[in-house]
């Protein structure tokens, strides 16, 4: 197996099945630290830099908490406007990251341009973790989703997935790549103008993903073991910031998971995931149902980042 030490985590396209399994193993080992709200000194000699060019609640703070729980230090920025990349100089990725590599041992970045983490990785000697790049990928979120399902069901093979939302979303691309490594048929449900981009559709076909596409979750939810939801009422992920201006549209019923839909059509033991933030595609009264696992994902998101940091920084082989 390729070592994780020093490795960039940019895309799940290049992940092999046993590498997912190894990450889950390390996550299981480190989970009690987060569960018991303890801090240890596994990474006490290490510093993590966060470079976030787009807003984030979960991805940045889960990485920071993970690093702190493992005894490491954290520095970085969450608003590029307060750096030279976001003012008059518009400092390039190359110039910015050639500085950042001096400030820490691993860099977690989120950027509005697809491919920005790959570009950054070209110029630095420390590992880059992609915390979401434009309409590209979001590998650490999907690792969290898969780990959540693995913990809930005890296995991944044989589970049928339905993914609902905007298929331009970076999570959907990482999900498709990841499921090529498992026996997990998936149906992607989206509005016509938010279908899978050809590039990903072709990749998924080439790499043997068993997938179909549709436009109404109500027609397919009965077969699903896992229902993964993203908004169809979305900001523009290619912008550094997309302020809401005026009212936004409501989610059409074809892309909404209501309590009634779950109670009348879903499998009793199906698992409902959402990476969050949400709009109205999952109304709040679903939160208390037995299907919802998105709050649990908040905890698993910290555990998953602990595992990744321990692996890429060499504390776990
Ligand atoms: N799931 C996720 O990426 O959330 P944030 O945008 O808050 O990081």
Boltz pocket constraint, residues with backbone or C-beta under 6 A from the ligand:
constraints:
  - pocket:
      binder: B
      contacts: [[A, 55], [A, 56], [A, 57], [A, 58], [A, 59], [A, 60], [A, 131], [A, 132], [A, 141], [A, 275], [A, 276], [A, 277]]
      max_distance: 6.0
